[in-house]
Amino acid sequence: MTQARTQPQLRPYQPSQATGQDIGLLNFGVTPQAFREQHFEQAVQLFRKALRDTICEWQDLDHLLQQNEPTPQGLQLFNHGLIDDASYTEDYPCFGVQRRRLNKVRFYGHLNAGATLVLNRVEMQWVAAQRLCAEVSRFSGQPATSNAYVSFRGDGTFGKHWDTHDVFAIQLIGRKRWRLFAPTLPLPLSHQMSQSSGHTCPEVAALDCVLEAGDVLYIPRGWWHHVLPLDEGSLHLSVGTYAPTVHDYLMWVCSRVLPRDLRARPALGTGTADIFATLLETAGAAARDPDLLREFHQQIVQRERTTSEFNVGLFASPRLPALSGATQVRLNTCYTPVADAPLMVNGTALQLDKLSAQLVTLLAGSRALTLAQLEAKLPGATADAIRASVLNLNRFEIVSLDRSVLGASDRA
């Protein structure tokens, strides 16, 4: 596997064609194509028991709080507004280094008083969240991030609001009530937030449901929602997906095309309406150029960064690890690779060898495959060659390996 010198030829933005029956943590019961046609940016959708297994218990949250020093960016408490972190954290000297920790008495007190704990970008700290985030990203065909929300009581600290990105709410522990209302500003852009919009939430809910552990709720951007605790412990993961919009593309085209046109560069006030119209026609013609659209998508893919899990033990020995056939392999990127073209990963174009390219093609059609399944689909390659290639793909963060399904020999 070598770094490619040419820019990759990338397909326009589109989701993987994985089916709802592939192995993985989530089973939505519909294909990504059906989801895009029937639900994406259209209406909320409740997927009951989409999470196959119980992957989280309260001690997992305890472990996160224990191992990560609280920062204003990573850990926040809300109760009808952001709570000053000075009221539940304290700085202290530790062997000559100034550190910060949670004051448990005050921290528990806020939660008992109805506050909601928010852990931002939790997929960077927690493997289970990372896997769920990756699966939603692959299913939706969009880059995704995640926040964790923890509450025990209260009256809905965030009130009625909409988000400017799509959300997949995954209930992990306990229950929580969700009230969804039809959008008054459909498909808002990132700066069109509900708090400053002047819009009023409709009175009648389009959907009023209680999410139970294992349920997933899809909420398109712009849909009002009010999330209410049920006087019991609740932990849910909010996976936000971020698709480039038509507005994003047109703004990008204008920034590329208009600076080269002398008519766009004089001081405002010297132009005429005719010049404005001509410049818009120029930008519109450029926007229809498929090569320019492809370049726009290339830049999006170049910005994508993967968050694959570490597998130090697999690379510590000079010998090929004896990977179990049950080891699950997932493609990290949410974008569809193009045959015979370099693969862009973490900003670098990589030219795959023939076997690696075959593996990537197989994984692009599934949310996950086991090593045994990959070996069955590639009878012309030896098991050792496939496993060596999978390890190399993992080394470059092209694929992820699930530790939870590694065999005993994998952990040796």
Order of alpha helices (4+ residues) and beta strands (2+ residues): beta-alpha-beta-alpha-beta-beta-beta-alpha-beta-alpha-beta-beta-beta-beta-beta-beta-beta-alpha-alpha-alpha-alpha-beta-beta-beta-alpha-beta-alpha-alpha-beta-alpha
